Amino acid sequence: MLVQQLVNGLTLGLLYALIAVGYTMVYGVIGLINFAHGEVFMLGAFLCVSALGIGLPLALACALSVGACAAIGIAIDAVAYRPLRAAPRLAALITAIGMSIFLQNLALVIWGSRPRPFVREALPAFFGQTAFELYAVRVNGLQVVICLVSLALMAGLHLFIRRTRAGAAMRALAQNRVCARLMGVSVNRVISLTFALGSGLGAAAGVLTAIQYNSLTPTMGYNAGVKAFAAAVLGGVGSVPGAMLGGVILGVAETLGAGYVSSTYRDGVAYAVLIAVIVLRPAGLLGQNGAAGRDKA
């Protein structure tokens, strides 16, 4: 049923959007695609399961996972990207890919290569029950939680960027790094904050994804990261609302493709939509052409 597929696609799209926001925030501030972001998503899921394994309640395990991944994001910037601020873009790109491979292999060493299930005993019974049903359209409790949490996190991020001094500093840095520094903005501190926020959202998406699919692997960040990067490009890299919109469109396109074409071609349908949008609007749906006002020096 079309409406059921749209509900499923919206749920998947909001997860993509949470990850895509991390990509687009970092790119908007420093003009760098953080290819290690997918691995932060993966670490968020594993850290939450590890916390549940020692007996912590679900809410606390999720909070600790998000906080730990925010700290990991700051560490990634300090170790891998900050020393290369003035280096050619290619050097930073190679470092980003290297950090991704390092984190993936670190997870393999710590947790092994076999898929792990989520700790289902820690989940409320509400997650598996039908929250409401209307004309054969069923929405379970987990889908409701994913939608509410994703929307709340993205709305909170939007308000933070638009209504706080730190958010104003991030926007100033995205416009012109040199002028922002001259106006007293601490560049490194703002960039660290950007990495922390993006990584925290990625960790939240990792936990929700692990609960939904009941499977964790050290390589799960690769596919999710590629899809989320595609969503960021679709919406317009550097635009937070664009990343949200791109994630939802990609998730709905993927679900409709699986439901009405074939599950084998679900990725192909999603990327066909991406290619069509990029051909018609290279900057993405909500992106701006050009880089006026931006100084990466």
C-alpha positions as CSV (number, residue, x, y, z in Angstrom):
1,M,0.0,0.0,0.0
2,L,1.3,3.4,-1.0
3,V,0.7,5.1,2.3
4,Q,2.4,2.3,4.2
5,Q,5.4,2.6,2.0
6,L,5.5,6.3,2.5
7,V,5.5,5.9,6.3
8,N,8.3,3.3,6.1
9,G,10.2,5.6,3.7
10,L,9.8,8.6,6.0
11,T,11.2,6.6,9.0
12,L,14.2,5.5,6.9
13,G,14.7,9.0,5.5
14,L,14.8,10.6,8.9
15,L,17.6,8.3,9.9
16,Y,19.5,9.3,6.7
17,A,18.8,12.9,7.5
18,L,20.3,12.6,11.0
19,I,23.5,11.3,9.5
20,A,23.5,13.7,6.6
21,V,23.4,16.7,8.9
22,G,26.8,15.7,10.3
23,Y,28.3,15.7,6.8
24,T,26.7,19.0,5.8
25,M,27.6,20.8,9.0
26,V,31.3,20.0,8.7
27,Y,31.4,20.9,5.1
28,G,29.6,24.1,5.7
29,V,32.1,25.2,8.3
30,I,35.4,24.0,6.9
31,G,34.7,22.8,3.4
32,L,35.7,19.2,4.1
33,I,33.7,16.0,3.7
34,N,34.3,14.0,6.8
35,F,34.3,10.4,5.4
36,A,34.9,9.0,8.9
37,H,31.4,10.1,9.9
38,G,29.8,6.8,8.9
39,E,32.1,5.0,11.3
40,V,31.1,7.4,14.1
41,F,27.5,6.3,13.3
42,M,28.6,2.7,13.7
43,L,30.5,3.4,16.9
44,G,27.4,5.0,18.4
45,A,25.5,1.7,17.9
46,F,28.2,-0.5,19.4
47,L,28.9,1.8,22.4
48,C,25.2,1.8,23.2
49,V,25.0,-2.0,23.1
50,S,28.2,-2.3,25.2
51,A,26.6,0.0,27.8
52,L,23.5,-2.0,27.8
53,G,25.6,-5.2,28.3
54,I,26.9,-3.9,31.6
55,G,23.3,-3.3,32.9
56,L,22.8,0.3,32.2
57,P,19.2,1.4,31.3
58,L,18.4,2.3,27.7
59,A,18.1,6.0,28.1
60,L,21.4,6.3,30.0
61,A,23.2,4.0,27.5
62,C,22.0,6.1,24.6
63,A,23.0,9.3,26.3
64,L,26.5,7.9,27.1
65,S,26.9,6.7,23.5
66,V,26.0,10.1,22.0
67,G,28.3,11.9,24.5
68,A,31.2,9.5,23.7
69,C,30.8,9.9,20.0
70,A,30.7,13.7,20.4
71,A,34.0,13.4,22.1
72,I,35.3,11.1,19.4
73,G,34.3,13.6,16.8
74,I,36.3,16.3,18.6
75,A,39.3,13.9,18.7
76,I,39.0,13.1,15.0
77,D,39.2,16.8,14.2
78,A,42.1,17.4,16.6
79,V,44.2,14.4,15.3
80,A,43.3,14.1,11.7
81,Y,42.0,17.4,10.3
82,R,43.3,20.3,12.4
83,P,47.0,19.8,11.5
84,L,46.0,19.9,7.8
85,R,43.9,23.2,7.9
86,A,46.3,24.9,5.5
87,A,47.2,21.8,3.5
88,P,45.9,21.1,0.1
89,R,42.4,19.6,0.0
90,L,43.6,16.3,-1.3
91,A,45.7,15.7,1.9
92,A,42.7,16.2,4.1
93,L,40.6,14.0,1.9
94,I,43.1,11.1,2.1
95,T,43.3,11.6,5.9
96,A,39.5,11.4,6.1
97,I,39.4,8.1,4.2
98,G,42.3,6.8,6.4
99,M,40.5,7.7,9.6
100,S,37.4,5.9,8.3
101,I,39.4,2.7,7.6
102,F,41.2,3.0,11.0
103,L,37.9,3.3,13.0
104,Q,36.3,0.4,11.1
105,N,39.3,-1.8,11.8
106,L,39.4,-0.7,15.4
107,A,35.8,-1.8,15.8
108,L,36.7,-5.2,14.2
109,V,39.4,-5.6,16.8
110,I,37.2,-4.7,19.7
111,W,33.9,-6.3,18.8
112,G,34.8,-8.9,16.1
113,S,33.4,-9.3,12.6
114,R,30.3,-11.3,13.3
115,P,26.9,-9.4,13.3
116,R,25.6,-8.7,16.7
117,P,21.9,-8.3,17.7
118,F,20.7,-5.4,19.7
119,V,19.9,-6.1,23.4
120,R,16.1,-6.6,22.8
121,E,15.5,-7.2,26.5
122,A,16.4,-3.5,27.2
123,L,13.7,-2.2,24.9
124,P,10.2,-1.2,26.0
125,A,7.5,-3.5,24.8
126,F,5.9,-0.5,23.2
127,F,8.5,-0.5,20.5
128,G,7.2,-3.7,19.0
129,Q,3.5,-3.0,19.3
130,T,1.3,-1.2,16.8
131,A,1.0,2.4,18.0
132,F,-2.0,3.1,15.7
133,E,-3.6,1.6,12.6
134,L,-5.7,3.5,10.1
135,Y,-7.1,1.9,6.9
136,A,-4.6,-0.9,7.0
137,V,-1.7,1.4,7.5
138,R,0.2,0.3,10.6
139,V,2.7,2.4,12.5
140,N,4.6,0.6,15.3
141,G,6.0,2.3,18.4
142,L,9.6,2.2,17.2
143,Q,8.6,4.1,14.1
144,V,6.9,6.7,16.2
145,V,10.0,7.0,18.4
146,I,12.3,7.3,15.4
147,C,10.2,10.1,13.9
148,L,9.8,12.0,17.1
149,V,13.4,11.7,18.2
150,S,14.8,12.6,14.7
151,L,12.5,15.6,14.3
152,A,13.2,16.8,17.9
153,L,17.0,16.5,17.4
154,M,16.9,18.3,14.0
155,A,14.6,21.0,15.3
156,G,16.9,21.5,18.3
157,L,19.9,21.8,16.0
158,H,18.1,24.4,13.9
159,L,17.3,26.5,16.9
160,F,20.8,26.1,18.2
161,I,22.3,27.4,15.0
162,R,19.8,30.2,14.6
163,R,19.3,31.4,18.2
164,T,22.6,31.0,20.1
165,R,25.9,32.8,20.1
166,A,27.7,29.6,19.3
167,G,25.4,29.0,16.3
168,A,26.0,32.6,15.1
169,A,29.8,31.9,15.3
170,M,29.3,28.7,13.2
171,R,27.4,30.6,10.6
172,A,30.0,33.4,10.6
173,L,32.8,30.8,10.1
174,A,30.9,29.2,7.3
175,Q,30.6,32.6,5.5
176,N,34.2,33.8,5.9
177,R,36.8,32.2,8.2
178,V,39.2,35.1,8.1
179,C,36.6,37.7,9.0
180,A,35.2,35.5,11.7
181,R,38.7,35.2,13.3
182,L,39.2,39.0,13.1
183,M,35.8,39.5,14.9
184,G,37.1,37.4,17.8
185,V,35.6,34.0,16.9
186,S,37.7,31.0,18.2
187,V,38.0,29.1,15.0
188,N,39.3,25.8,16.4
189,R,36.7,25.8,19.2
190,V,33.8,26.4,16.8
191,I,35.0,23.7,14.5
192,S,35.3,21.3,17.4
193,L,31.8,22.1,18.4
194,T,30.6,21.4,14.9
195,F,32.3,18.0,14.9
196,A,30.8,17.2,18.3
197,L,27.2,18.1,17.3
198,G,27.4,16.2,14.0
199,S,29.0,13.2,15.6
200,G,26.4,13.2,18.4
201,L,23.5,13.2,15.8
202,G,25.3,10.4,13.9
203,A,25.5,8.3,17.1
204,A,21.8,8.8,17.8
205,A,21.1,7.6,14.2
206,G,23.3,4.6,14.8
207,V,21.4,3.6,17.9
208,L,18.0,4.0,16.3
209,T,19.2,2.1,13.2
210,A,20.5,-0.8,15.3
211,I,17.2,-1.0,17.2
212,Q,15.2,-1.0,14.0
213,Y,17.2,-3.7,12.1
214,N,18.4,-5.6,15.2
215,S,21.9,-6.0,13.7
216,L,25.3,-4.4,14.2
217,T,28.4,-4.9,12.2
218,P,31.7,-3.0,12.1
219,T,31.0,-2.2,8.4
220,M,27.5,-0.9,8.9
221,G,28.8,2.7,8.8
222,Y,29.9,2.4,5.2
223,N,26.5,1.9,3.5
224,A,24.8,4.3,5.8
225,G,27.5,6.9,5.3
226,V,27.3,6.6,1.5
227,K,23.5,7.0,1.6
228,A,23.7,9.9,4.0
229,F,26.4,11.6,1.9
230,A,24.1,11.2,-1.1
231,A,21.3,12.7,0.9
232,A,23.5,15.7,1.8
233,V,24.4,16.2,-1.9
234,L,20.7,15.9,-2.9
235,G,19.6,18.6,-0.5
236,G,22.6,20.8,-1.1
237,V,25.9,20.2,0.8
238,G,26.4,22.9,3.4
239,S,22.6,23.4,3.9
240,V,21.3,21.8,7.1
241,P,17.6,22.0,6.0
242,G,18.7,20.6,2.6
243,A,20.3,17.6,4.4
244,M,17.1,16.9,6.2
245,L,15.0,17.2,3.0
246,G,17.5,15.1,1.0
247,G,17.4,12.4,3.6
248,V,13.6,12.1,3.6
249,I,13.5,12.1,-0.2
250,L,16.2,9.5,-0.5
251,G,14.5,7.3,2.1
252,V,11.1,7.5,0.5
253,A,12.6,6.9,-3.0
254,E,14.4,3.8,-1.7
255,T,11.4,2.4,0.0
256,L,9.1,3.0,-3.0
257,G,11.7,1.4,-5.3
258,A,11.9,-1.7,-3.1
259,G,8.1,-1.9,-2.8
260,Y,7.1,-1.3,-6.4
261,V,10.1,-2.2,-8.5
262,S,12.3,-4.7,-6.7
263,S,14.2,-4.8,-3.5
264,T,17.2,-5.7,-5.6
265,Y,17.1,-2.3,-7.2
266,R,16.2,-0.2,-4.2
267,D,19.6,1.5,-4.2
268,G,19.5,2.0,-7.9
269,V,16.1,3.8,-7.7
270,A,17.3,6.1,-4.9
271,Y,20.5,7.0,-6.8
272,A,18.5,7.6,-10.0
273,V,16.5,10.2,-8.2
274,L,19.8,11.7,-6.9
275,I,21.3,11.9,-10.4
276,A,18.2,13.4,-11.8
277,V,18.2,16.2,-9.2
278,I,21.9,16.9,-9.5
279,V,21.6,17.1,-13.4
280,L,18.8,19.5,-13.1
281,R,20.1,21.5,-10.1
282,P,23.8,20.9,-9.5
283,A,23.9,22.7,-6.2
284,G,21.2,20.4,-4.8
285,L,17.6,21.3,-3.8
286,L,18.4,23.9,-1.2
287,G,22.0,24.6,-2.0
288,Q,23.4,27.8,-3.3
289,N,25.5,28.0,-6.5
290,G,28.9,29.3,-6.1
291,A,30.9,30.0,-2.9
292,A,30.5,33.7,-2.6
293,G,31.6,35.1,0.7
294,R,33.5,32.0,1.7
295,D,37.2,32.1,2.4
296,K,39.0,28.9,3.2
297,A,42.4,30.4,3.9
